[in-house]
Amino acid sequence: MTAILGISAFYHDSAAALLIDGEIVAAAQEERFSRKKHDFNFPQHAIDYCLEEAGLRPDQLDYVGFYDKPFLKFERILETYLSFAPAGFRSFLKAMPLWMKQKLHLRREIRAGLSKEYRRRIVFCEHHESHAASAFFPSPFDEAAILTLDGVGEWASTSWGVGRGNRIRLSRELRFPHSIGLLYSALTYFCGFRVNSGEYKLMGLAPYGEAIYRDLILEKLIDLKDDGSFRMEMEYFNYCQGLTMTSKSFERLFGGPPRPPESPLTKREMDLAASIQSVTEEIMLRTAAHVHRKTGMKNLCLAGGVALNCVGNGRILREGPFEKIWIQPAAGDAGGALGVALLINYQLLEEKRQAGKPDAQKASLLGPRFSAAKIEETLQTEGAVYKRWEEQSELDERIAELIETGKVVGLFQGRMEFGPRALGCRSIIGDARSPEMQKVMNLKIKFRESFRPFAPIVLRERVHEYFEMEEGQDSPYMLLVAPLREDKRKGVPDHLEGLEKLHAVRSEIPAVTHVDFSARVQTVDAERHPRLYSIMKAFEARTGCPVLINTSFNVRGEPIVCTPEDAWHCFMNTDMDVLVLENFLLLKEEQTRASGSERENYLSQFALD
């Protein structure tokens, strides 16, 4: 038996992943256990979970890997500060304590985190190698082109290459400070959202605006080449030397200072979102076309934080030259923990690889699950009123009935998802046909901005009936955006502008149809998600509709729930109607409701993201 632990930490979304004999046994983000959104601290809880899941002690591990090379990253940071000195002195002073205390002493930190019981080799690989390994090795392809796009690793911000069998080879890279991820983050910051967590909000806001700044961005901010490479005009940015993403020159170019967080959105922010999204898609398309020309591959694997831009991914699939694409569900830094473990297994140990079908990611259900005994113990401790169903099929019929009557259901079952998306095991689900459901979920349950779209889950065998996708096309990880079919759309008045568009009923499934008639699609099949599939089939039998809403089981600023306790508290402190914990059913109307102060205290734990 060969046991390999991969770790990502100290930058964004710390995580751990464990392989045994090349099989992914467990993987989880630290935030799910610590309850700190995007927790970047050493992933002690995630490591402990992975070892417990495998029944291993630290001294039984054969290899431990870290997802980047801290000294190489430190070199880049020092060179950058020196290049801009003395302008970056405040930023330098803020960054150095963590480097001096932890980041430059990772071997010590890792051994301490493994109770000082692990004494074997610790492997460090480059950041984009970890991303590339996480993209290719779990994919269903024997060979494929690989494209990684993010903010920055050590020096690289974009890289591409080829994977064949048990080897990956990266050929080219774009280097800091020129970065598609940092460009997008700069606009995220300027529009008033938090960097490293608000980029998906910017993507969701884009369809409300018009891309009127696209040409200005291409003229002033970046020099974009035909092959997708580009150089940024650093006069407009401040992230190399300062504590903000954009400079005063940026403010002059776009007519004023950044939008203050939580202030009302204006047409400027909507148009900026539309413009940077358009430019980002153009960069992604040009880069993918160049990689195809250079590699001649039919398949493409994607990872890195920018690979979570599901609108761009959808365009690559529909308009790009590749026949098939596969995207790592944990495409950001968390996936690096899995990537370094896979890199050790295949490139260092030269283990044989056989591409898994449909893939080797195990539906990305790699986190903890909880027994009926543990769930019932929690419910009794909390004084909950519940019913335990012996026949799952009967309970699934009841859930479908409740959804049909407009109830919002918190679904907690099976293993927790690895990556930023809830895929049906830590999800909130509801009726996509309801014109009011998006508003209800956003404002009364998620406590988030009203413009934020929700994603549809659809039975895979019927995906082509609702979306412009091929019959039976797979999109199990909610990483592709597709247009709604014309015959499912409804006419929308032309005079609506900005957030007014939100109130128009534009399709047969309005709760999951974005204002541009797009949707971030997750397909559901009986093999990957048998329980969710059973609920959806029961709903289909009642209504004829194979589509539901699926959003993550959490409130704004909170990580996705991990334990039954997390699920109970989220259920009781929101206007969710129903909670399903495996085969236990709870109705809100039967519970002693949380007081206003209890709800306020609960929500105050989570900083707005």
Secondary structure, 3 states (H helix, E strand, C coil): CCEEEEEECCCCCCEEEEEECCEEEEEEECHHHHCCCCCCCCCHHHHHHHHHHHCCCHHHCCEEEECCCHHHHHHHHHHHHHHHCCCCHHHHHHHHHHHHHCHHHHHHHHHHHCCCCCCCCEEECCHHHHHHHHHHCCCCCCEEEEEEECCCCCCEEEEEEEEECCEEEEEEEEECCCCHHHHHHHHHHHCCCCCCCCHHHHHHHHHHCCCCCHHHHHHHHEEECCCCCEEECHHHECCCCCCCCECHHHHHHCCCCCCCCCCCCCHHHHHHHHHHHHHHHHHHHHHHHHHHHHHCCCEEEEECHHHHCHHHHHHHHHHCCCCEEEECCCCCHHHHHHHHHHHHHHHHCCCCCCCCCCCCCHHHECCCCCCHHHHHHHHHHCCCCCEECCCHHHHHHHHHHHHHCCCCEEEECCCCECCCCCCCCEEEEEECCCCCHHHHHHHHHCCCCCCCCCEEEEEHHHHHHHECCCCCCCCCCCCEEEEECHHHECCCCCCCCHHHHHHCCCECCHHHCCCCCEEEEEEECCCCCHHHHHHHHHHHHHHCCCEEEEEECCCCCCCCCCCHHHHHHHHHCCCCCEEEECCEEEEHHHCCCCCHHHHHHHHHCCCCC
